[in-house]
Amino acid sequence: MHWQKGEQVLLHALKRVRFTHLVRPGEALSLNISGEEADEEILFSFKVSNKENIVCSGAIVVKR
């Protein structure tokens, strides 16, 4: 089964979430996400960064 853009999924878990730097109000952040399918689950790895550092990273597990 292939995941389609716009398909509704349910948040199942957050894994390996790490906050590594302080984020101040109003600070611009970038979000990088990549997805990988496994049966009925999709694992989205993410990294949140400011201009200089990765401030948070982890994975979001969703189910169809």
Secondary structure, DSSP 8 states (H G I E B T S, - for coil): ----TT---EEEEEEEEEE-S---TT---EEEEEEEEETTEEEEEEEEE-SSSEEEEEEEEEE-
